[in-house]
Amino acid sequence: MSDNGILVVTEDDCKQLMDSSSAFDAVRDIFGRMASGEARNFPVVREAIGHADALYGFKSGFDKSSMTLGVKGGGYWPGNMEKGLTNHQSTVCLFDPDTGRLSALVGGNYLTAIRTAAASAVSIATLSRENSKVLGMIGAGHQAGFQLRAAVEQRGFEKVVAWNFHPEYLPNLGKVAEEVGLPFEAVEIEEVCAEADVIITITSSFAPLLMNHWIRQGTHIACMGTDTRGKQEVDSKLVASAKVFTDEIDQSTSIGETQHAFGEGLITKEQITPLGEVINGTHPGRTHDEDITLFDSTGVGLQDLAVAGVAARKAMVAGNAQTVQIG
Ligand code: NAD
């Protein structure tokens, strides 16, 4: 990344340098390269460390076409909020693929938020009906606002309807809708399903929230919250009856939303399509207006590396990031 040392790209640098459209392009392109085999994620490590209730882990991979090699390290520290810090903490290390030298350290917190928002936005751009008018939000935590902002850039949404397990969080999401100029209604969860053309689920639920029989034909659902064994946002029968797309099939069936339908024998890996195949034009994606499409995102290391690589390149061009030497 830098011939003169290790580039340090701070959280503030990332906020200044990365916008949602750069994140969208980076995530769309990396999904395509994962599907064509040019880029590969390596096995994820995720462990409870037995201290501070923390979950700690690594996501890594290599994208040969952009020569991006690296790892995102970090995890979830539930007590951080009381210390004035975000509970999710991460940092991306980028390495020179020719030598293995550390080339950049990039703050991963903001990038995680925008790469996750970009993933649902890419799924909406790729799979939802072009005439989608109502966006349904299930969840109103830290990520929800990011998902909403990125989603509304993809379709001509005219309204947002939302439900959250903790209704007291909904006004904050309402403010985001207001900022992007859309009317916002907090409604019952069945009503989200009855009204929305596109639904984003972004909760930490461990039990199904969306039931199969509530979903209208033609709906696109981006399931973003389930990224761990045991979590679940969607009825497994809904997964079984939808056309299912994902970032990475093995992660999807082990820690993603399809883990339940897969475990119950309602869906096979062959019935799940990498979203990148639709991006590359090797799979048709949605073929009828009536199709229910479902994107299962677990979040892959290459997504993090893709946005970190862009942030590092932008920082080099802007010339304002520090470099340090470690010999
Ligand atoms: P957060 O803690 O800020 O918000 C959690 C949300 O889940 C809130 O809306 C909360 O009201 C809701 N919730 C809590 N308990 C619930 C329950 N029992 N039933 C239903 N809803 C419940 O978290 P966040 O940062 O907004 O992340 C939300 C989810 O997305 C988490 O599960 C996180 O692990 C996941 N996530 C996924 C990716 C990805 O790449 N797919 C990336 C980041 C976060």
Residues whose N, C-alpha, C, O or C-beta is under 5 A from the ligand:
A	BS01	NAD	T116 G139 A140 G141 H142 Q143 A144 N164 F165 H166 I202 T203 S204 S205 F206 M224 G225 D227 S297 T298 G299
